[in-house]
Amino acid sequence: MRTIETATKGGRIGRAVSLVCVDCGSTEQDLSGRCRACQGLVDAVYPQSDAALGSEDTDVLETYWDLLPIPRRESCRIAIEPTPTVLLTELDGVPIWAKVEGVLPTGSTKDRLIAVSLPLMVERGIERFVFSSTGNTAAAYAWGLQRYPELSARVYVSEEVPDTQLGPRTDQLEIVRVKGDYVEAGHRARDGIRPGEVPEGGFFNLGRREGAKLAYLEAFDDVAHAGGRIDTVVQAVASGLGIVAAARAVQQSSAVRSWGKGPRLFCAQQTSCSPMVKAYRALLSGTGERLPEKLPSGLAAAILLGDPFSSFDYVARAVRESTGGFVDVTSSEIAAALQRHNHEAPMGDAAAVALASVYRLWEQGDLRGSEGVLVALTGGPGR
């Protein structure tokens, strides 16, 4: 079995992290994170850890180091401070907790992803990578690359993405504008790989998923410290990377182990662009129909992905195993959620999709009797 020897917090060589394809069990992967044998998803397998967030912790990579796949601590040059987990409201006595990610440096949870992805690239000897973005990932990489002068990248984005969404300008990040949507930008990124470049991997990028799970590990610990319990998680999704990361955190959280049962996972989309919701309903009905949305539109630009089907099976599996589900909300519901709570926590339209979905799930009766709901507010205003 292929393993990565990783250093302990003190710098000594410690635990061995195994890299295994979740589909075929192979231990061989390419630099983008896909299995060489079947092109499936490769995950890291860790020894059980009791890592937990403490009240004085100021760098979550340090806190959860035993649950990260980075070989050497000195490769990590970005510190991610814990973000607030707040009791946003109660619905007939059911506490609704919010993980507020909009306070991170570039205004979205993507900062966590690149804080783990970049050092992992350095450890693998990558020098230049290529990816596509709706804006938030580009901004996070532009910010993070300034701490990694040995790396550079090229990003493909729709010509409709405002310059203000793309983060600080740096010679390390080349921006290519594309006529069309995010899916077309993704096609251009895959087709545009040159010698010496590596595809960043997107959903299949191990560093991205392992960085994303940190928000949930934090939130579970915060709620446990407050004497609460989470039995439902809601997040807005495009590729669904965040909800798969949540499932990873459920498996690895010492707080969840003390609760005895992991929370149900719910994926939220806007009705105007909800290919995963429709595909999941088709899966449950037995038809299995998957229809890409050719002209995705909606308030939440960050999650406008009309063809998410390279990742859908992994997302659907995580949701089904948790006995969760998929939910979609209208533009008016999104706007109402934003108006109701934007004075309590900084949030953008994608975060409002998740929050509106909490109210929809409540109306449907899915949250009756719940002990606690966690909603991921993945980005601040404009994110």
Secondary structure as the mmCIF struct_conf table of DSSP 4:
data_model
#
loop_
_struct_conf.conf_type_id
_struct_conf.id
_struct_conf.beg_label_comp_id
_struct_conf.beg_label_asym_id
_struct_conf.beg_label_seq_id
_struct_conf.end_label_comp_id
_struct_conf.end_label_asym_id
_struct_conf.end_label_seq_id
STRN STRN1 THR A 3 ALA A 7
TURN_TY1_P TURN_TY1_P1 LYS A 9 GLY A 10
BEND BEND1 GLY A 11 ARG A 12
STRN STRN2 ILE A 13 CYS A 21
TURN_TY1_P TURN_TY1_P2 VAL A 22 CYS A 24
STRN STRN3 GLN A 29 GLN A 29
TURN_TY1_P TURN_TY1_P3 LEU A 31 SER A 32
BEND BEND2 GLY A 33 GLY A 33
STRN STRN4 ARG A 34 CYS A 35
TURN_TY1_P TURN_TY1_P4 ARG A 36 CYS A 38
BEND BEND3 GLN A 39 GLN A 39
STRN STRN5 LEU A 41 LEU A 41
STRN STRN6 VAL A 42 VAL A 45
TURN_TY1_P TURN_TY1_P5 SER A 55 GLU A 56
HELX_RH_AL_P HELX_RH_AL_P1 VAL A 60 THR A 63
TURN_TY1_P TURN_TY1_P6 TYR A 64 TYR A 64
HELX_RH_3T_P HELX_RH_3T_P1 TRP A 65 LEU A 67
BEND BEND4 PRO A 71 PRO A 71
HELX_RH_3T_P HELX_RH_3T_P2 ARG A 73 SER A 75
HELX_LH_PP_P HELX_LH_PP_P1 GLU A 81 PRO A 84
STRN STRN7 THR A 85 LEU A 91
TURN_TY1_P TURN_TY1_P7 ASP A 92 GLY A 93
STRN STRN8 VAL A 94 VAL A 100
TURN_TY1_P TURN_TY1_P8 GLY A 102 VAL A 103
BEND BEND5 LEU A 104 LEU A 104
TURN_TY1_P TURN_TY1_P9 PRO A 105 THR A 106
BEND BEND6 GLY A 107 GLY A 107
STRN STRN9 SER A 108 SER A 108
TURN_TY1_P TURN_TY1_P10 THR A 109 THR A 109
HELX_RH_AL_P HELX_RH_AL_P2 LYS A 110 GLU A 123
TURN_TY1_P TURN_TY1_P11 ARG A 124 GLY A 125
STRN STRN10 ARG A 128 SER A 132
BEND BEND7 THR A 134 GLY A 135
HELX_RH_AL_P HELX_RH_AL_P3 ASN A 136 LEU A 145
TURN_TY1_P TURN_TY1_P12 GLN A 146 ARG A 147
TURN_TY1_P TURN_TY1_P13 PRO A 149 GLU A 150
STRN STRN11 SER A 152 SER A 158
TURN_TY1_P TURN_TY1_P14 GLU A 159 GLU A 160
BEND BEND8 VAL A 161 VAL A 161
HELX_RH_3T_P HELX_RH_3T_P3 ASP A 163 LEU A 166
BEND BEND9 PRO A 168 PRO A 168
TURN_TY1_P TURN_TY1_P15 ASP A 171 GLN A 172
STRN STRN12 LEU A 173 VAL A 178
BEND BEND10 LYS A 179 GLY A 180
HELX_RH_AL_P HELX_RH_AL_P4 TYR A 182 ASP A 191
TURN_TY1_P TURN_TY1_P16 GLY A 192 GLY A 192
TURN_TY1_P TURN_TY1_P17 PRO A 195 GLY A 196
STRN STRN13 VAL A 198 PRO A 199
HELX_RH_3T_P HELX_RH_3T_P4 GLY A 202 PHE A 204
HELX_RH_AL_P HELX_RH_AL_P5 LEU A 206 HIS A 225
TURN_TY1_P TURN_TY1_P18 ALA A 226 GLY A 227
STRN STRN14 THR A 232 ALA A 236
BEND BEND11 ALA A 238 SER A 239
HELX_RH_AL_P HELX_RH_AL_P6 LEU A 241 GLN A 252
HELX_RH_AL_P HELX_RH_AL_P7 SER A 254 TRP A 259
BEND BEND12 GLY A 260 LYS A 261
HELX_LH_PP_P HELX_LH_PP_P2 GLY A 262 PRO A 263
STRN STRN15 ARG A 264 GLN A 270
TURN_TY1_P TURN_TY1_P19 THR A 271 SER A 272
STRN STRN16 CYS A 273 CYS A 273
HELX_RH_AL_P HELX_RH_AL_P8 PRO A 275 SER A 285
TURN_TY1_P TURN_TY1_P20 GLY A 286 GLY A 286
BEND BEND13 LYS A 294 LEU A 295
BEND BEND14 LEU A 299 LEU A 299
HELX_RH_3T_P HELX_RH_3T_P5 ALA A 301 ILE A 303
BEND BEND15 GLY A 306 GLY A 306
TURN_TY1_P TURN_TY1_P21 PHE A 309 SER A 311
HELX_RH_AL_P HELX_RH_AL_P9 PHE A 312 GLU A 321
TURN_TY1_P TURN_TY1_P22 SER A 322 THR A 323
STRN STRN17 GLY A 325 VAL A 329
HELX_RH_AL_P HELX_RH_AL_P10 SER A 331 HIS A 341
TURN_TY1_P TURN_TY1_P23 ASN A 342 GLU A 344
BEND BEND16 ALA A 345 ALA A 345
HELX_RH_AL_P HELX_RH_AL_P11 ASP A 349 GLN A 364
TURN_TY1_P TURN_TY1_P24 GLY A 365 GLY A 369
BEND BEND17 GLU A 371 GLU A 371
STRN STRN18 VAL A 373 LEU A 377
STRN STRN19 GLY A 379 GLY A 379
TURN_TY1_P TURN_TY1_P25 PRO A 381 GLY A 382
#
